[in-house]
Amino acid sequence: MIALALAGAKAAGPVKQWGQLQVKGTQLCDQQGNPVVLRGVSFGWHNIWPRFYNKGAVKTLVNDWHATVLRAAMGIKIEDNYLENPEFAKKCVEAVVDAAIKNDVYVIMDWHAHDTYTREAKEYFGYFAKKYGKYPHIIYEIFNEPVEQSWESLKEYATEVIGEIRKYDPDGVVLVGCTHWDQDIDVVAKSPLQGFSNIMYTVHFYAATHGDYLRNKMVEAHKTLPIFVSECAGMEASGNGPLNLPEWQKWIDVMEAEKISWVNWSVSDKDETCSMLLPRATAKGPWADDVIKAYGKKVKENLLKYNR
């Protein structure tokens, strides 16, 4: 009977196991207050790779890759973006969110921007918080990678956007980006947001570019800040160049030791190292090894290993 109970618990999806996530101190936790580490993958920009924004791809990433969290990167730049075509953007994100809920995994709704659009972000997150705020699956990432903004201006932006989310979702976890492509986590640690619960701060890394310098900053900041690595990969920050497997493993070892969640970039088919699939991969999956690129195979291997 014990074996049957354990098998049943293992068969349950992440959300059934952990429920509504919460932030306690510096740690992401389940609804009972026990530490949780999410590990998963990010879709590429919705306006460049909309073909992967479907229930089949979500099912493949959950069942075959064992992702416990998925990230819908809703693009604000390049043509056919949210600012130009908001209804199409919402349709793409909704397809992933609905499928994530059905497959019982967590899903990050990512405002994939580098510039500040406060009014538009409030409209977007207000819409989705009102629609999905009752579901424990939802995580909000309100600014992907700020570049030149000051931390003080980002705090003002975050205060407005989080305030809009909280009108409809009082307890959903919110991820807040920091300056310089999510690198300046040390600046955030000196002056974090006040007055909000269930928020975390994001760090992004690309292992062939970012090494001990950024890792050390993250570990030091994690002494006082809840941190979520919402985008990472094993090559250069350009998305190209060879994989640096030893450096990538150093990052994974640190994140696992610190109990920091991590999401790999990206489910896409561009001719670059960080795209996980070949162009001949079907939109919906499942994907045989011959259409998964070297980087994608390593991501899948890591997820299968750590999301046991």
C-alpha positions in Angstrom: 0.0 0.0 0.0 2.9 2.3 0.7 4.3 1.6 -2.8 0.9 2.4 -4.3 0.6 5.6 -2.4 4.1 6.7 -3.5 3.3 5.8 -7.1 0.1 7.9 -6.9 2.0 10.9 -5.4 4.6 10.7 -8.2 1.9 10.5 -10.8 0.2 13.7 -9.6 1.2 16.8 -11.5 3.2 19.6 -10.0 0.2 21.8 -9.2 -1.8 19.0 -7.6 1.3 18.3 -5.5 2.2 21.8 -4.5 -0.9 23.9 -5.0 -0.8 27.7 -4.8 2.8 28.7 -4.6 4.0 31.3 -2.0 7.2 33.1 -1.1 8.5 32.6 2.4 11.6 34.6 3.2 13.9 34.0 0.2 12.3 30.7 -0.8 9.6 29.7 -3.3 7.3 27.3 -1.4 4.3 25.1 -1.8 0.9 25.9 -0.2 2.1 24.1 3.0 5.3 26.2 3.2 7.7 23.6 2.0 10.5 24.7 -0.4 9.8 24.1 -4.1 12.2 24.3 -7.1 10.6 24.6 -10.5 12.5 23.6 -13.6 11.3 24.0 -17.2 11.5 25.7 -20.5 10.5 28.9 -22.2 8.8 29.2 -25.5 10.4 31.7 -27.9 8.9 35.0 -28.8 5.2 34.4 -29.6 5.3 36.7 -32.6 8.3 34.8 -34.2 7.4 31.2 -33.3 3.6 31.2 -32.8 3.4 27.7 -34.3 4.7 26.2 -31.0 2.1 28.0 -28.9 -0.3 25.1 -28.8 -1.6 22.3 -26.5 0.4 19.6 -28.3 3.7 21.3 -27.6 2.8 21.9 -24.0 1.8 18.2 -23.6 5.1 17.1 -25.1 7.2 19.3 -22.8 5.3 18.1 -19.7 5.1 14.3 -20.5 8.3 13.8 -22.5 10.6 16.4 -21.0 9.1 16.5 -17.5 9.0 20.3 -17.3 7.2 21.5 -14.2 6.9 25.1 -15.4 6.5 26.6 -18.9 7.1 30.2 -19.9 5.1 32.0 -22.6 7.3 34.8 -23.9 4.8 37.4 -25.2 6.9 39.7 -27.5 6.7 43.5 -27.3 9.3 44.0 -30.1 9.8 43.0 -33.7 6.9 42.9 -36.1 3.4 41.5 -35.2 4.1 42.1 -31.5 1.6 42.8 -28.8 1.6 46.5 -29.3 0.7 46.0 -33.0 -1.6 43.0 -32.6 -2.7 42.5 -29.0 -5.5 40.0 -29.8 -3.2 37.6 -31.6 -0.7 37.8 -28.7 -3.4 37.1 -26.2 -4.6 34.1 -28.3 -1.1 32.6 -28.3 -0.6 33.1 -24.6 -4.0 31.7 -23.8 -3.3 28.6 -25.8 -0.3 27.8 -23.6 -1.9 28.8 -20.4 -5.0 26.7 -21.0 -2.9 23.7 -21.9 -0.6 24.2 -18.9 -3.7 24.2 -16.6 -5.0 21.1 -18.3 -1.6 19.4 -17.9 -1.3 20.5 -14.3 1.9 22.5 -14.5 2.9 26.1 -13.6 3.0 28.7 -16.4 4.8 32.0 -16.5 3.1 34.8 -18.4 6.2 36.8 -19.5 6.0 40.4 -20.7 8.9 40.0 -23.0 10.2 43.6 -23.3 13.3 45.6 -22.9 11.7 49.0 -22.7 9.0 50.4 -20.3 5.4 50.3 -21.4 3.5 50.8 -18.1 0.0 51.5 -19.4 0.1 48.6 -21.8 1.6 46.2 -19.2 -1.1 47.1 -16.7 -3.8 46.4 -19.4 -2.2 43.1 -20.3 -1.7 41.8 -16.8 -5.0 43.1 -15.6 -6.7 41.2 -18.4 -5.0 37.9 -17.6 -5.2 38.2 -13.8 -8.9 38.7 -14.1 -9.2 35.7 -16.4 -6.8 33.3 -14.7 -6.2 34.7 -11.2 -8.3 31.9 -9.6 -5.9 29.2 -10.9 -2.8 28.3 -8.8 -0.9 27.5 -12.0 -0.2 31.2 -12.9 3.0 33.1 -12.4 3.4 36.7 -13.7 6.7 38.0 -15.1 6.1 41.7 -15.4 9.3 42.8 -17.3 11.6 40.3 -19.1 14.9 42.1 -19.3 15.2 45.8 -18.5 18.3 47.3 -20.1 18.9 51.0 -19.4 16.2 51.7 -16.8 17.3 52.7 -13.3 16.2 50.4 -10.5 14.2 53.3 -8.9 12.2 53.7 -12.2 11.6 49.9 -12.3 10.3 50.0 -8.7 7.8 52.6 -9.8 6.8 50.5 -12.8 6.5 47.3 -10.7 4.4 49.0 -8.1 1.8 50.0 -10.7 1.7 46.7 -12.5 1.7 44.6 -9.4 -1.1 46.8 -8.0 -3.1 46.0 -11.1 -2.5 42.3 -10.8 -3.5 42.3 -7.1 -6.9 43.7 -8.0 -7.8 40.3 -9.3 -5.2 37.9 -8.0 -4.2 38.6 -4.4 -1.7 35.8 -4.0 -0.2 34.8 -7.4 3.6 34.9 -7.5 5.0 37.9 -9.4 8.5 37.9 -11.0 10.2 41.3 -11.1 13.1 42.0 -13.5 16.1 44.1 -12.6 18.5 46.4 -14.5 21.1 45.5 -17.1 19.4 42.4 -18.6 18.5 41.0 -15.2 22.1 41.1 -14.1 22.1 43.8 -11.3 20.6 41.7 -8.6 23.0 43.2 -6.1 21.4 46.7 -6.7 18.0 45.2 -6.0 19.2 43.6 -2.7 20.1 47.1 -1.4 16.6 48.5 -2.0 13.9 45.8 -2.6 10.2 46.6 -3.2 8.2 47.2 0.0 4.6 46.4 0.8 4.1 43.4 -1.5 4.0 39.7 -0.7 4.7 36.7 -3.0 7.2 38.6 -5.3 10.5 37.3 -6.5 13.4 38.9 -8.5 14.8 37.5 -11.7 18.3 36.7 -12.8 19.1 35.7 -16.4 22.4 34.0 -17.4 24.0 32.4 -20.5 26.7 30.1 -19.3 29.4 30.8 -21.9 29.2 34.5 -21.1 28.2 34.8 -17.4 30.4 33.0 -14.9 31.5 33.4 -11.3 31.0 37.1 -11.2 27.2 36.9 -11.7 26.8 33.6 -9.8 28.5 35.1 -6.8 26.2 38.2 -7.0 23.2 35.9 -7.2 24.2 33.8 -4.2 25.0 36.9 -2.1 21.7 38.5 -3.0 19.8 35.3 -2.3 20.7 35.7 1.4 18.0 38.4 1.6 16.1 38.2 -1.7 13.8 35.6 -3.2 15.3 34.8 -6.7 13.9 33.0 -9.7 16.1 32.3 -12.8 13.4 32.8 -15.4 15.7 32.6 -18.4 19.0 30.7 -18.9 21.0 28.7 -21.4 24.3 27.1 -21.9 25.8 29.2 -24.7 26.8 32.9 -25.2 24.4 35.7 -24.3 24.0 36.3 -28.1 22.2 32.9 -28.2 25.0 31.5 -30.4 28.4 30.0 -30.1 29.3 26.6 -28.6 27.8 25.2 -25.4 30.0 25.6 -22.3 28.9 22.5 -20.5 31.2 22.8 -17.5 30.1 26.4 -16.8 26.5 25.5 -17.3 26.8 22.7 -14.8 28.3 25.1 -12.3 25.2 27.2 -12.6 22.9 24.2 -12.2 24.8 23.1 -9.1 24.5 26.5 -7.5 20.8 26.9 -8.3 20.1 23.4 -6.9 22.1 24.1 -3.8 20.3 27.5 -3.3 16.9 26.0 -4.2 16.4 28.5 -7.0 14.0 27.7 -9.8 15.3 27.8 -13.4 13.8 28.0 -16.9 15.7 27.2 -20.1 15.5 29.4 -23.3 13.9 28.5 -25.8 11.4 26.3 -27.7 12.1 27.7 -31.2 13.6 26.6 -34.5 16.0 29.5 -35.5 19.4 28.8 -36.9 21.2 29.5 -33.6 22.5 27.5 -30.7 19.8 28.4 -28.2 16.9 27.2 -30.3 16.1 23.7 -29.2 14.4 22.4 -32.3 15.2 22.0 -36.0 12.8 23.7 -38.5 11.4 20.3 -39.6 10.2 19.6 -36.1 6.4 19.5 -36.0 4.6 22.3 -34.2 2.8 20.1 -31.7 5.3 17.3 -31.0 6.2 14.8 -29.9 9.7 15.4 -31.0 12.1 12.5 -31.8 15.8 13.0 -31.1 16.6 13.7 -34.7 14.7 17.0 -34.6 16.0 18.1 -31.3 19.2 20.1 -31.5 22.2 19.4 -29.2 21.2 22.1 -26.8 17.6 20.9 -26.6 18.8 17.4 -25.9 20.9 18.6 -23.0 17.9 20.6 -21.6 15.7 17.6 -21.9 18.3 15.4 -20.2 18.7 17.9 -17.3 14.9 18.2 -16.8 14.6 14.4 -16.7 17.4 14.2 -14.2 16.4 17.0 -11.8 12.6 16.8 -12.1 12.5 13.2 -10.9 
